[in-house]
Amino acid sequence: MGGVCQGVPVPALAPASPVAILGTGAHRPGVVVTSDELDAAHGRRPGESRARSGVEVRRWARSEETSSSWRPRRSLGRSRRQD
């Protein structure tokens, strides 16, 4: 059975299945690009990119990298649960 929230009909929801977050991860791409390098590449005054963005160093993925390619084997190995 649905309901109403601030005059707007709200559909009924099915019971939720229990879930658990087993882990999280992070990856930093290997290509490091500084603001000074960006300034030189784009003909800007030294320090201009950093002054405008506040960012000193960026990390860029290589063209062959995708988020799904970042360490999947290692992550899968760590996710194995002992039942």
N, CA, C and O atoms as CSV, one atom per row, in Angstrom:
chain,resi,resn,atom,element,x,y,z
A,1,MET,N,N,0.849,-1.166,0.000
A,1,MET,CA,C,0.000,0.000,0.000
A,1,MET,C,C,0.898,1.233,0.000
A,1,MET,O,O,1.780,1.366,0.848
A,2,GLY,N,N,0.674,2.113,-0.933
A,2,GLY,CA,C,1.454,3.336,-1.029
A,2,GLY,C,C,0.987,4.363,-0.028
A,2,GLY,O,O,0.219,4.060,0.884
A,3,GLY,N,N,1.449,5.560,-0.202
A,3,GLY,CA,C,1.083,6.633,0.695
A,3,GLY,C,C,1.139,7.960,-0.027
A,3,GLY,O,O,1.195,8.006,-1.256
A,4,VAL,N,N,1.126,9.029,0.730
A,4,VAL,CA,C,1.188,10.370,0.181
A,4,VAL,C,C,2.234,11.143,0.976
A,4,VAL,O,O,2.239,11.110,2.207
A,5,CYS,N,N,3.117,11.837,0.266
A,5,CYS,CA,C,4.142,12.650,0.910
A,5,CYS,C,C,4.028,14.064,0.367
A,5,CYS,O,O,4.273,14.291,-0.818
A,6,GLN,N,N,3.667,15.002,1.198
A,6,GLN,CA,C,3.488,16.398,0.819
A,6,GLN,C,C,2.546,16.522,-0.379
A,6,GLN,O,O,2.788,17.299,-1.302
A,7,GLY,N,N,1.464,15.736,-0.340
A,7,GLY,CA,C,0.451,15.796,-1.375
A,7,GLY,C,C,0.782,15.015,-2.636
A,7,GLY,O,O,-0.012,15.020,-3.577
A,8,VAL,N,N,1.924,14.346,-2.688
A,8,VAL,CA,C,2.333,13.585,-3.873
A,8,VAL,C,C,2.191,12.100,-3.571
A,8,VAL,O,O,2.735,11.614,-2.579
A,9,PRO,N,N,1.454,11.365,-4.429
A,9,PRO,CA,C,1.319,9.926,-4.201
A,9,PRO,C,C,2.678,9.227,-4.269
A,9,PRO,O,O,3.495,9.519,-5.141
A,10,VAL,N,N,2.904,8.309,-3.345
A,10,VAL,CA,C,4.147,7.542,-3.289
A,10,VAL,C,C,3.790,6.077,-3.495
A,10,VAL,O,O,2.937,5.546,-2.783
A,11,PRO,N,N,4.436,5.406,-4.469
A,11,PRO,CA,C,4.100,4.004,-4.719
A,11,PRO,C,C,4.543,3.109,-3.562
A,11,PRO,O,O,5.474,3.425,-2.822
A,12,ALA,N,N,3.849,1.994,-3.437
A,12,ALA,CA,C,4.235,1.013,-2.428
A,12,ALA,C,C,5.529,0.342,-2.855
A,12,ALA,O,O,5.747,0.105,-4.043
A,13,LEU,N,N,6.377,0.038,-1.903
A,13,LEU,CA,C,7.650,-0.612,-2.190
A,13,LEU,C,C,7.619,-2.048,-1.699
A,13,LEU,O,O,7.003,-2.357,-0.679
A,14,ALA,N,N,8.288,-2.916,-2.437
A,14,ALA,CA,C,8.414,-4.305,-2.015
A,14,ALA,C,C,9.372,-4.374,-0.830
A,14,ALA,O,O,10.224,-3.500,-0.672
A,15,PRO,N,N,9.238,-5.395,-0.006
A,15,PRO,CA,C,10.185,-5.539,1.104
A,15,PRO,C,C,11.617,-5.626,0.580
A,15,PRO,O,O,11.878,-6.283,-0.428
A,16,ALA,N,N,12.523,-4.972,1.256
A,16,ALA,CA,C,13.924,-4.951,0.822
A,16,ALA,C,C,14.639,-6.215,1.267
A,16,ALA,O,O,14.361,-6.762,2.334
A,17,SER,N,N,15.559,-6.666,0.438
A,17,SER,CA,C,16.415,-7.795,0.805
A,17,SER,C,C,17.551,-7.277,1.668
A,17,SER,O,O,18.011,-6.152,1.471
A,18,PRO,N,N,18.011,-8.075,2.617
A,18,PRO,CA,C,19.143,-7.622,3.428
A,18,PRO,C,C,20.413,-7.540,2.583
A,18,PRO,O,O,20.666,-8.404,1.743
A,19,VAL,N,N,21.188,-6.519,2.807
A,19,VAL,CA,C,22.442,-6.333,2.075
A,19,VAL,C,C,23.549,-5.987,3.065
A,19,VAL,O,O,23.292,-5.558,4.190
A,20,ALA,N,N,24.778,-6.183,2.620
A,20,ALA,CA,C,25.934,-5.820,3.438
A,20,ALA,C,C,27.039,-5.329,2.520
A,20,ALA,O,O,27.258,-5.900,1.452
A,21,ILE,N,N,27.726,-4.291,2.918
A,21,ILE,CA,C,28.897,-3.813,2.183
A,21,ILE,C,C,30.087,-4.581,2.722
A,21,ILE,O,O,30.433,-4.472,3.899
A,22,LEU,N,N,30.712,-5.360,1.848
A,22,LEU,CA,C,31.820,-6.209,2.278
A,22,LEU,C,C,33.160,-5.513,2.197
A,22,LEU,O,O,34.130,-5.960,2.809
A,23,GLY,N,N,33.227,-4.423,1.449
A,23,GLY,CA,C,34.487,-3.707,1.362
A,23,GLY,C,C,34.386,-2.560,0.379
A,23,GLY,O,O,33.421,-2.450,-0.378
A,24,THR,N,N,35.373,-1.730,0.402
A,24,THR,CA,C,35.472,-0.620,-0.534
A,24,THR,C,C,36.892,-0.594,-1.075
A,24,THR,O,O,37.761,-1.317,-0.587
A,25,GLY,N,N,37.124,0.224,-2.063
A,25,GLY,CA,C,38.464,0.295,-2.618
A,25,GLY,C,C,38.720,1.644,-3.252
A,25,GLY,O,O,37.814,2.461,-3.416
A,26,ALA,N,N,39.956,1.855,-3.598
A,26,ALA,CA,C,40.354,3.098,-4.248
A,26,ALA,C,C,41.498,2.802,-5.202
A,26,ALA,O,O,42.273,1.869,-4.991
A,27,HIS,N,N,41.594,3.596,-6.239
A,27,HIS,CA,C,42.691,3.464,-7.198
A,27,HIS,C,C,43.077,4.861,-7.654
A,27,HIS,O,O,42.218,5.699,-7.928
A,28,ARG,N,N,44.367,5.098,-7.731
A,28,ARG,CA,C,44.858,6.362,-8.269
A,28,ARG,C,C,45.604,6.047,-9.553
A,28,ARG,O,O,46.606,5.333,-9.525
A,29,PRO,N,N,45.132,6.568,-10.681
A,29,PRO,CA,C,45.830,6.327,-11.943
A,29,PRO,C,C,47.288,6.760,-11.857
A,29,PRO,O,O,47.635,7.649,-11.080
A,30,GLY,N,N,48.133,6.128,-12.655
A,30,GLY,CA,C,49.568,6.320,-12.555
A,30,GLY,C,C,50.140,7.551,-13.227
A,30,GLY,O,O,51.274,7.928,-12.931
A,31,VAL,N,N,49.401,8.191,-14.119
A,31,VAL,CA,C,49.934,9.354,-14.827
A,31,VAL,C,C,49.723,10.596,-13.962
A,31,VAL,O,O,48.589,11.003,-13.712
A,32,VAL,N,N,50.820,11.188,-13.511
A,32,VAL,CA,C,50.759,12.382,-12.664
A,32,VAL,C,C,51.014,13.605,-13.538
A,32,VAL,O,O,52.023,13.674,-14.238
A,33,VAL,N,N,50.096,14.570,-13.495
A,33,VAL,CA,C,50.215,15.800,-14.276
A,33,VAL,C,C,50.123,16.974,-13.310
A,33,VAL,O,O,49.141,17.111,-12.581
A,34,THR,N,N,51.135,17.809,-13.308
A,34,THR,CA,C,51.133,18.964,-12.410
A,34,THR,C,C,50.477,20.165,-13.088
A,34,THR,O,O,50.344,20.213,-14.311
A,35,SER,N,N,50.079,21.114,-12.281
A,35,SER,CA,C,49.518,22.353,-12.822
A,35,SER,C,C,50.551,23.095,-13.665
A,35,SER,O,O,50.203,23.721,-14.666
A,36,ASP,N,N,51.820,23.027,-13.264
A,36,ASP,CA,C,52.876,23.671,-14.056
A,36,ASP,C,C,52.984,23.050,-15.445
A,36,ASP,O,O,53.198,23.759,-16.429
A,37,GLU,N,N,52.836,21.729,-15.528
A,37,GLU,CA,C,52.869,21.065,-16.834
A,37,GLU,C,C,51.693,21.503,-17.701
A,37,GLU,O,O,51.848,21.715,-18.904
A,38,LEU,N,N,50.528,21.637,-17.093
A,38,LEU,CA,C,49.361,22.113,-17.850
A,38,LEU,C,C,49.577,23.536,-18.343
A,38,LEU,O,O,49.249,23.861,-19.484
A,39,ASP,N,N,50.126,24.377,-17.487
A,39,ASP,CA,C,50.402,25.760,-17.895
A,39,ASP,C,C,51.327,25.784,-19.104
A,39,ASP,O,O,51.068,26.504,-20.069
A,40,ALA,N,N,52.399,25.007,-19.062
A,40,ALA,CA,C,53.358,24.981,-20.170
A,40,ALA,C,C,52.713,24.439,-21.441
A,40,ALA,O,O,52.960,24.958,-22.529
A,41,ALA,N,N,51.891,23.403,-21.312
A,41,ALA,CA,C,51.264,22.787,-22.484
A,41,ALA,C,C,50.230,23.696,-23.143
A,41,ALA,O,O,49.989,23.593,-24.346
A,42,HIS,N,N,49.621,24.582,-22.362
A,42,HIS,CA,C,48.547,25.428,-22.891
A,42,HIS,C,C,48.929,26.902,-22.996
A,42,HIS,O,O,48.067,27.761,-23.179
A,43,GLY,N,N,50.218,27.186,-22.878
A,43,GLY,CA,C,50.689,28.556,-23.058
A,43,GLY,C,C,50.232,29.525,-21.984
A,43,GLY,O,O,50.069,30.714,-22.256
A,44,ARG,N,N,50.028,29.048,-20.791
A,44,ARG,CA,C,49.607,29.920,-19.691
A,44,ARG,C,C,50.816,30.370,-18.881
A,44,ARG,O,O,51.890,29.773,-18.960
A,45,ARG,N,N,50.628,31.416,-18.110
A,45,ARG,CA,C,51.681,31.870,-17.198
A,45,ARG,C,C,51.910,30.808,-16.125
A,45,ARG,O,O,50.953,30.169,-15.687
A,46,PRO,N,N,53.154,30.606,-15.693
A,46,PRO,CA,C,53.411,29.640,-14.625
A,46,PRO,C,C,52.592,29.969,-13.377
A,46,PRO,O,O,52.566,31.115,-12.927
A,47,GLY,N,N,51.933,28.970,-12.831
A,47,GLY,CA,C,51.125,29.140,-11.625
A,47,GLY,C,C,49.677,29.503,-11.882
A,47,GLY,O,O,48.878,29.532,-10.945
A,48,GLU,N,N,49.313,29.784,-13.136
A,48,GLU,CA,C,47.946,30.221,-13.424
A,48,GLU,C,C,46.917,29.122,-13.134
A,48,GLU,O,O,45.888,29.390,-12.513
A,49,SER,N,N,47.183,27.904,-13.572
A,49,SER,CA,C,46.230,26.807,-13.343
A,49,SER,C,C,46.034,26.542,-11.857
A,49,SER,O,O,44.911,26.335,-11.396
A,50,ARG,N,N,47.125,26.549,-11.117
A,50,ARG,CA,C,47.021,26.296,-9.676
A,50,ARG,C,C,46.248,27.417,-8.986
A,50,ARG,O,O,45.420,27.155,-8.113
A,51,ALA,N,N,46.512,28.651,-9.370
A,51,ALA,CA,C,45.816,29.784,-8.757
A,51,ALA,C,C,44.313,29.729,-9.040
A,51,ALA,O,O,43.504,30.063,-8.174
A,52,ARG,N,N,43.945,29.313,-10.237
A,52,ARG,CA,C,42.529,29.286,-10.611
A,52,ARG,C,C,41.794,28.087,-10.034
A,52,ARG,O,O,40.624,28.193,-9.666
A,53,SER,N,N,42.478,26.937,-9.952
A,53,SER,CA,C,41.795,25.710,-9.539
A,53,SER,C,C,42.118,25.273,-8.114
A,53,SER,O,O,41.326,24.570,-7.486
A,54,GLY,N,N,43.280,25.686,-7.600
A,54,GLY,CA,C,43.716,25.208,-6.297
A,54,GLY,C,C,44.278,23.799,-6.340
A,54,GLY,O,O,44.589,23.219,-5.300
A,55,VAL,N,N,44.410,23.245,-7.542
A,55,VAL,CA,C,44.893,21.871,-7.707
A,55,VAL,C,C,46.351,21.901,-8.135
A,55,VAL,O,O,46.698,22.539,-9.128
A,56,GLU,N,N,47.209,21.210,-7.385
A,56,GLU,CA,C,48.636,21.150,-7.708
A,56,GLU,C,C,48.958,19.964,-8.603
A,56,GLU,O,O,49.726,20.094,-9.556
A,57,VAL,N,N,48.373,18.804,-8.301
A,57,VAL,CA,C,48.682,17.569,-9.030
A,57,VAL,C,C,47.391,16.850,-9.387
A,57,VAL,O,O,46.476,16.749,-8.570
A,58,ARG,N,N,47.329,16.356,-10.605
A,58,ARG,CA,C,46.198,15.561,-11.063
A,58,ARG,C,C,46.712,14.186,-11.443
A,58,ARG,O,O,47.890,14.021,-11.761
A,59,ARG,N,N,45.846,13.216,-11.411
A,59,ARG,CA,C,46.195,11.874,-11.883
A,59,ARG,C,C,45.246,11.531,-13.013
A,59,ARG,O,O,44.025,11.598,-12.872
A,60,TRP,N,N,45.840,11.161,-14.138
A,60,TRP,CA,C,45.057,10.828,-15.323
A,60,TRP,C,C,45.214,9.351,-15.641
A,60,TRP,O,O,46.284,8.771,-15.453
A,61,ALA,N,N,44.143,8.755,-16.120
A,61,ALA,CA,C,44.195,7.369,-16.574
A,61,ALA,C,C,44.787,7.326,-17.980
A,61,ALA,O,O,44.577,8.230,-18.788
A,62,ARG,N,N,45.524,6.264,-18.250
A,62,ARG,CA,C,46.033,6.045,-19.607
A,62,ARG,C,C,44.862,5.703,-20.514
A,62,ARG,O,O,43.800,5.308,-20.033
A,63,SER,N,N,45.045,5.850,-21.821
A,63,SER,CA,C,43.948,5.618,-22.759
A,63,SER,C,C,43.414,4.193,-22.687
A,63,SER,O,O,42.234,3.966,-22.952
A,64,GLU,N,N,44.265,3.225,-22.333
A,64,GLU,CA,C,43.808,1.835,-22.271
A,64,GLU,C,C,43.176,1.480,-20.920
A,64,GLU,O,O,42.660,0.374,-20.754
A,65,GLU,N,N,43.210,2.392,-19.967
A,65,GLU,CA,C,42.647,2.129,-18.643
A,65,GLU,C,C,41.170,2.488,-18.591
A,65,GLU,O,O,40.728,3.485,-19.164
A,66,THR,N,N,40.435,1.661,-17.900
A,66,THR,CA,C,39.044,1.972,-17.579
A,66,THR,C,C,38.856,1.695,-16.096
A,66,THR,O,O,39.669,1.005,-15.482
A,67,SER,N,N,37.803,2.222,-15.528
A,67,SER,CA,C,37.580,1.984,-14.102
A,67,SER,C,C,37.393,0.500,-13.818
A,67,SER,O,O,37.725,0.029,-12.730
A,68,SER,N,N,36.865,-0.236,-14.786
A,68,SER,CA,C,36.674,-1.671,-14.558
A,68,SER,C,C,37.965,-2.464,-14.706
A,68,SER,O,O,37.995,-3.643,-14.354
A,69,SER,N,N,39.026,-1.857,-15.213
A,69,SER,CA,C,40.294,-2.578,-15.368
A,69,SER,C,C,41.236,-2.380,-14.184
A,69,SER,O,O,42.281,-3.027,-14.124
A,70,TRP,N,N,40.897,-1.517,-13.258
A,70,TRP,CA,C,41.794,-1.192,-12.147
A,70,TRP,C,C,41.763,-2.265,-11.076
A,70,TRP,O,O,40.846,-2.312,-10.256
A,71,ARG,N,N,42.742,-3.102,-11.088
A,71,ARG,CA,C,43.007,-4.096,-10.060
A,71,ARG,C,C,41.860,-5.069,-9.782
A,71,ARG,O,O,41.626,-5.405,-8.621
A,72,PRO,N,N,41.140,-5.532,-10.801
A,72,PRO,CA,C,40.008,-6.422,-10.497
A,72,PRO,C,C,40.440,-7.736,-9.869
A,72,PRO,O,O,39.752,-8.235,-8.979
A,73,ARG,N,N,41.553,-8.314,-10.301
A,73,ARG,CA,C,41.975,-9.599,-9.736
A,73,ARG,C,C,42.307,-9.459,-8.251
A,73,ARG,O,O,41.910,-10.288,-7.433
A,74,ARG,N,N,43.030,-8.414,-7.923
A,74,ARG,CA,C,43.391,-8.208,-6.519
A,74,ARG,C,C,42.141,-7.987,-5.675
A,74,ARG,O,O,42.020,-8.534,-4.579
A,75,SER,N,N,41.221,-7.191,-6.184
A,75,SER,CA,C,39.988,-6.923,-5.451
A,75,SER,C,C,39.173,-8.194,-5.279
A,75,SER,O,O,38.638,-8.448,-4.199
A,76,LEU,N,N,39.075,-8.992,-6.332
A,76,LEU,CA,C,38.308,-10.226,-6.238
A,76,LEU,C,C,38.933,-11.176,-5.228
A,76,LEU,O,O,38.225,-11.825,-4.458
A,77,GLY,N,N,40.252,-11.259,-5.231
A,77,GLY,CA,C,40.927,-12.126,-4.272
A,77,GLY,C,C,40.670,-11.709,-2.842
A,77,GLY,O,O,40.514,-12.556,-1.962
A,78,ARG,N,N,40.625,-10.433,-2.608
A,78,ARG,CA,C,40.382,-9.925,-1.252
A,78,ARG,C,C,38.926,-10.086,-0.832
A,78,ARG,O,O,38.620,-10.091,0.360
A,79,SER,N,N,38.033,-10.219,-1.801
A,79,SER,CA,C,36.613,-10.269,-1.469
A,79,SER,C,C,36.143,-11.673,-1.110
A,79,SER,O,O,35.001,-11.836,-0.681
A,80,ARG,N,N,36.971,-12.676,-1.269
A,80,ARG,CA,C,36.567,-14.045,-0.947
A,80,ARG,C,C,36.265,-14.154,0.553
A,80,ARG,O,O,37.092,-13.824,1.404
A,81,ARG,N,N,35.074,-14.621,0.835
A,81,ARG,CA,C,34.667,-14.739,2.237
A,81,ARG,C,C,34.924,-16.145,2.745
A,81,ARG,O,O,34.843,-17.118,1.996
A,82,GLN,N,N,35.225,-16.234,3.994
A,82,GLN,CA,C,35.359,-17.526,4.665
A,82,GLN,C,C,34.013,-17.834,5.315
A,82,GLN,O,O,33.640,-17.210,6.308
A,83,ASP,N,N,33.295,-18.790,4.757
A,83,ASP,CA,C,31.974,-19.141,5.324
A,83,ASP,C,C,32.093,-20.271,6.319
A,83,ASP,O,O,31.090,-20.696,6.892
